[in-house]
Amino acid sequence: MLNIAATCLVITALLAYLNHRFVRLPTTIGVMAAALVFSLALVGLDAVGVAHGLRQYEESLLRSIDFSDVLMQGMLSLLLFAGALHVDLSELSTYRWPVAAMAVLGTLLSTVAVGYGMWFALPLVGLHMPLIHCLLFGALISPTDPIAVMGILKSAGAPKELELVIAGESLFNDGVGVVIFSLLLGMLVSGVTPTPGQGLEMLLHEAGGGLLFGLALGYVTFRLLKSVDNYQVEVLLTLAAVTGGYALASGLHVSGPLAMVVAGLIIGNHGRALAMSDTTRRYLDMFWELVDVILNAILFVLIGMEVLLVAFSVRELIAAGVAVAVTLSARLLTAGLPVGLLRRAFDLPRGSWKVLTWGGLRGGISVALALSLPAGAERNTVVALTYSVVVFSILAQGLSIGYVTRKAVTPP
């Protein structure tokens, strides 16, 4: 385990250095692109009889890492807490209804739109996949990932309110998407389709339970932080709250991702203002910023390297283009169109619908959920489609979102 962790850190550090020194793309995009190019180069060299041993080593390294488990049970809690820690709750509350609508209703509608869209479209390219697998693909691909796009939005001068809505939506729709995916996966495994009432009850238990547990966890941690004034102890308390709280949420069968978001918002706002000295705030911010940057860099390097383990047929390559089109269309229908039609109600600048549509990036959560599906031909297809959409969204959409923002957004 130590050798695997050391190898991942060394590769990530070298790729981050090369990107910063020579390429200068945003770190997450740059390291993923470098890992992807390196892995594809190994495939090409191996095809001509060169670097066979190096490709085998990389494949064995990736097979020794359970990507789904590493992200869902390891990185996710830390990343969501770190992301929520820096969101201003007073500003977010101004857009609470748009964020809630897009995170909950938008994710649900996107799951249905992508699922049925793929179910109708795949036979046109010679692929057939059961509806339940299409809906699972819709559930795992609907949550957006703001990690790669937020820095670009800032550098492009995106309005603060637009950044806030994108960040808030993505923090909460991660948890909602995981809950929907879990419900659909339970249907696939058990072969039993719950009634609408049972489905709603399970959704409320996981999502509502996660929100309530996050409130309780955040409050207890807040009280502990307020009772001491020692930055080492306080940083340790937040780390314990995230790791221990996520494990406990899993044991209680409530949404750990939603719990981490709520706890992060409480500690990042009330905790920061009422329970910390200036010294503690400075060290806490530095610690969680470093955790966020390091884990995201490692995550995107692993995504880039995973191309070696994804099997593509010619039909799946064509279907990947269809999946990109369907996913973007669903994003337009469930996020872009409502904001475009109700811009004044959402109180966002003109042209925001274009940024929300094109800025709906997919990331590691989608890949991890796809890899958690039961083995079979359908799983292989879902993994290939998911990987293609994630790579397209990060490289094509992520690199161009700054340009889209500058061209599309005008003041309200």
C-alpha positions, -999 to +999 in steps of 0.1 A: +000+000+000+028+024+009+046+017-024+013+024-044+007+056-025+044+067-030+042+059-068+010+079-072+024+109-054+057+108-073+039+106-107+015+134-097+042+157-085+063+152-116+033+158-139+023+189-119+058+202-121+060+197-159+026+213-164+035+243-142+069+247-158+061+242-194+024+239-202+007+261-177-028+247-179-049+248-147-034+221-125-062+196-126-067+198-163-029+198-170-020+168-149-049+148-164-040+157-199-004+148-193-013+114-177-037+107-206-011+116-233+016+095-215-007+065-212-018+067-248+019+071-258+027+038-240-001+021-259+014+033-292+050+024-282+038-011-270+021-016-304+054-012-322+072-034-297+087-007-274+080+000-237+060-031-232+074-035-196+065+001-187+029-003-200+026-036-180+038-018-149+013+010-152-015-014-158-005-035-128-004-003-107-039+007-118-053-028-112-039-027-076-059+005-070-097+002-065-105+036-080-141+034-069-132+026-033-103+051-031-126+079-042-159+071-027-146+059+007-114+079+009-111+111-011-147+122-016-154+131+021-123+153+022-129+170-011-165+178-004-157+192+030-129+213+017-150+226-011-179+235+012-155+251+038-149+282+016-185+288+005-201+319+020-234+307+035-249+341+036-242+346-001-253+311-009-286+316+009-295+344-016-295+317-043-308+288-022-339+282-043-321+281-077-293+259-062-318+236-046-339+233-078-309+225-100-292+202-074-324+181-067-349+185-095-322+191-121-303+160-112-335+139-111-347+152-145-312+149-160-310+112-149-343+105-167-334+126-198-300+110-202-312+075-194-341+075-219-320+095-244-293+068-244-319+040-244-334+054-277-301+065-292-278+035-286-297+011-309-291+036-337-254+029-335-257-008-331-255-010-293-283-023-270-283-017-233-312-024-208-331+007-196-319+002-160-283+005-172-291+036-192-307+052-162-277+042-141-255+060-166-278+090-164-276+090-126-238+088-125-231+113-152-256+140-141-237+153-110-214+182-121-178+187-108-167+223-104-131+215-094-116+221-128-137+250-139-138+273-108-103+286-113-109+293-150-142+311-142-123+333-118-095+341-143-122+348-169-138+373-146-171+354-142-196+372-120-195+362-083-231+351-083-226+328-112-196+312-095-216+308-064-245+290-081-222+266-100-203+258-068-234+254-047-252+232-073-222+209-077-217+204-040-252+193-034-259+174-067-230+151-060-248+138-029-282+137-047-266+119-077-250+093-055-283+086-037-302+082-070-275+059-083-276+038-051-314+034-055-311+023-091-282+000-083-303-017-056-331-023-082-306-038-106-290-061-079-323-072-063-344-073-094-372-056-075-386-023-086-398-002-056-431+016-058-429+054-062-437+057-025-410+033-015-385+051-038-394+085-023-391+071+012-356+057+005-346+090-011-358+110+019-341+086+043-307+088+026-308+125+015-328+139+044-309+117+069-276+129+054-286+166+058-297+161+094-266+141+102-244+168+087-262+194+108-256+174+140-219+167+130-213+203+122-228+215+154-209+191+176-176+199+159-184+237+162-189+233+200-156+214+203-138+240+183-152+268+204-141+252+236-104+252+227-079+277+213-051+256+198-048+254+160-032+219+160-060+205+180-087+223+160-073+212+126-072+176+140-108+179+151-120+189+116-101+160+101-116+136+126-151+150+120-147+144+082-132+109+083-151+096+113-184+113+103-183+099+068-177+064+081-206+068+106-229+081+079-222+050+059-230+029+089-263+047+094-272+044+057-275+081+052-258+102+025-222+108+035-216+133+007-245+155+017-234+153+054-199+165+045-213+194+026-235+206+054-208+201+080-183+220+058-208+249+054-213+251+092-176+249+101-166+273+073-191+299+083-203+298+119-171+279+130-148+303+113-166+334+126-174+323+162-151+294+172-117+302+158-089+327+164-071+344+135-042+319+138-065+289+137-084+303+107-051+308+088-038+273+095-072+256+089-075+273+056-040+264+045-044+228+056-077+222+038-065+241+007-035+218+005-056+187+010-080+199-017-052+206-042-031+174-035-061+150-036-075+167-068-042+164-086-039+127-077-075+121-087-071+136-121-038+119-127-056+086-120-084+095-143-059+101-171-041+069-165-073+048-163-075+050-201-053+019-202-080-002-185-110+011-205-118-012-235-133+006-265-149-011-295-156+008-327-193+009-318-185+022-283-163+050-298-193+061-319-216+057-289-192+079-269-200+108-293-237+101-288-233+101-250-215+135-251-243+150-272-271+135-251-254+146-218-250+182-231-286+182-243-298+171-210-277+197-192-292+224-215-328+212-208-324+208-170-301+238-162-295+261-192-331+264-204-347+271-170-321+298-163-324+313-198-362+315-195-364+326-159-332+347-158-348+375-138-362+351-112-328+335-109-312+370-107-282+360-128-264+379-156-276+376-192-259+347-209-255+327-177-275+298-193-246+292-217-220+290-190-242+268-168-247+244-198-211+243-210-197+245-175-214+213-163-182+194-160-181+157-150-153+142-129-140+114-108-173+106-090-189+096-124-159+073-131-160+058-096-197+051-097-193+034-132-166+012-119-187+001-090-213-016-112-215-054-113-192-070-138-206-077-173-208-064-208-232-036-198-207-024-172-179-023-197-201-002-220-211+022-192-175+026-181-164+034-217-192+059-222-186+075-188-149+078-193-154+094-227-179+120-214-156+129-184-125+133-206-144+154-231-160+176-204-126+183-186-105+188-217-129+203-242-154+221-219-129+229-192-104+245-215-130+266-233-153+276-205-132+308-199-137+318-235-175+310-233-178+330-201-161+361-215-182+360-247-216+350-232-220+368-199-232+404-197-244+423-167-280+417-155 
